[in-house]
Amino acid sequence: MPSMGYIIMGKLMTEFVSKDNLHTATDKDKIRRLMANAERLGEFGVVEKCSQRLEQLKNSSLQKELKMNSAVSKIDLTYWMGMNTYYGNVPLNQSMRAAQTNLKNYNLSYDFETCNQLIDQIYGDITEYRLTKKDDLAIRIFDMIQLWGGVMGIKKFYFSGLRHDLPKWLPN
């Protein structure tokens, strides 16, 4: 008698793993439960098959991960960063320009023209902050990160007064 199951995309999916469907099972928790029950009942042949199936699934997962890592390593990150409107020697996008203008409402004047200028300044200031731990530098870095992220969120952060309340947003 076939096991009870449900149909997904025209394929019968069993709700449990048994010694009859173990070779196609992919749910590791269910395989482990079958293995524990088989061990409890002294069915050591089933225990061994469960162990082998779990090892097959582990190896299959590792192979997929290796293929993915191989594919990812072939991506030309420099090219794609240059194509992104948040990176590269490209003008600030519309949202960044609006953020830069909005910051002037809070007496913060930045005059970045390209993303590279902004990113280079952020990196430089982070390097300096690591050496000096100056609060005003931390605030300026955060301002520039807000600018880099665009117009969203700037008003709330600056209206709230949190900008100068470092303990609330900057870890020691």
C-alpha positions in Angstrom: 0.0 0.0 0.0 1.5 3.4 -1.0 2.2 5.9 1.7 -0.2 8.8 2.2 1.2 12.0 0.7 0.3 15.2 -1.1 1.0 16.4 -4.6 3.2 19.3 -5.5 3.6 20.3 -9.1 2.3 16.9 -10.2 4.7 14.9 -8.0 3.6 12.8 -5.0 5.4 14.0 -1.9 5.3 11.6 1.0 4.8 13.1 4.4 7.3 10.7 6.0 10.5 8.9 5.2 10.5 5.2 5.1 13.0 2.5 4.0 11.1 2.4 0.7 11.5 6.0 -0.2 14.8 6.7 1.6 16.8 6.8 -1.6 14.8 9.9 -2.8 14.3 11.6 0.6 15.9 15.0 1.1 14.5 16.1 4.4 17.4 15.5 6.8 15.3 15.7 10.0 13.0 13.0 8.7 15.9 10.8 7.7 17.4 11.3 11.2 14.1 10.3 12.8 13.9 7.2 10.7 17.4 6.4 11.6 16.7 6.8 15.3 13.6 4.6 15.1 15.5 2.0 13.1 18.3 1.9 15.6 15.8 1.6 18.5 14.2 -1.4 16.7 17.5 -3.0 15.8 17.2 -2.4 12.1 20.9 -1.8 11.5 20.7 -2.1 7.8 18.2 0.8 7.6 20.4 2.7 10.0 23.4 2.3 7.6 21.2 3.3 4.6 20.1 6.4 6.5 23.7 7.3 7.3 24.7 6.8 3.7 21.8 9.0 2.5 22.7 11.8 4.9 26.3 11.6 3.6 25.1 11.8 0.0 23.0 14.9 0.8 25.9 16.5 2.6 28.2 15.9 -0.3 25.6 17.1 -2.8 25.2 20.3 -0.7 28.9 20.8 -0.6 29.2 20.4 -4.4 26.4 23.0 -4.9 28.2 25.4 -2.6 31.5 24.8 -4.4 29.8 25.5 -7.8 28.3 28.7 -6.4 31.6 29.8 -4.9 33.2 29.1 -8.3 30.5 31.1 -10.1 30.7 34.0 -7.7 34.5 34.2 -8.0 34.1 34.8 -11.7 32.0 37.9 -11.3 33.9 41.1 -12.2 33.2 43.1 -9.1 35.0 46.2 -10.4 32.9 46.3 -13.5 29.6 45.8 -11.6 30.5 48.3 -8.9 31.1 50.8 -11.7 27.7 50.1 -13.1 26.0 50.6 -9.7 24.8 54.2 -9.1 26.2 54.1 -5.6 29.8 53.3 -6.6 32.3 54.4 -9.1 33.4 57.6 -10.7 29.8 58.6 -11.5 27.8 61.7 -10.4 25.8 61.4 -7.2 22.4 60.0 -8.1 19.3 62.1 -7.7 18.5 60.8 -4.2 22.1 61.5 -3.0 22.0 65.0 -4.4 18.7 65.6 -2.7 20.2 64.3 0.6 23.2 66.6 0.2 20.8 69.5 -0.4 18.6 68.5 2.6 21.6 68.4 4.9 22.2 72.1 4.2 18.9 72.7 6.1 20.8 71.4 9.2 23.8 73.6 8.5 25.8 70.7 7.1 27.5 71.5 3.8 29.0 68.8 1.7 29.9 69.3 -1.9 30.5 65.9 -3.4 30.1 65.5 -7.1 30.8 61.8 -7.6 30.3 58.6 -5.6 34.0 58.0 -5.6 34.6 61.3 -3.8 32.1 60.5 -1.2 33.3 56.9 -0.7 36.9 58.0 -0.5 36.1 60.6 2.1 34.1 58.0 4.2 37.0 55.5 4.0 39.5 58.2 4.9 37.5 59.5 7.8 36.9 55.9 9.1 40.7 55.3 9.1 41.3 58.6 10.9 38.5 57.8 13.4 40.1 54.5 14.3 43.2 56.4 15.3 41.7 59.4 17.0 38.2 58.3 18.3 37.0 61.9 17.9 33.2 62.2 18.3 32.9 64.9 15.7 34.6 62.7 13.2 32.1 59.8 14.0 29.2 62.2 13.5 30.6 63.4 10.1 31.1 59.8 9.0 27.5 59.0 9.9 26.4 62.2 8.0 28.2 61.0 4.9 26.8 57.5 5.1 23.3 59.0 5.4 24.1 61.1 2.3 25.4 58.1 0.5 22.2 56.2 1.3 20.1 59.0 -0.2 17.2 61.1 0.9 15.3 58.5 2.9 15.6 58.7 6.6 17.6 62.0 6.8 14.8 64.2 8.2 13.8 61.8 11.0 17.4 61.3 12.1 18.2 65.0 12.1 14.8 66.2 13.5 15.0 63.7 16.4 18.2 65.2 17.8 19.9 61.9 17.9 22.8 63.1 15.8 24.7 64.5 18.7 23.6 61.8 21.2 26.4 59.4 20.4 25.8 56.9 23.2 22.5 56.1 21.6 23.9 55.1 18.3 27.7 54.7 18.5 29.0 51.7 20.4 32.0 52.3 22.7 
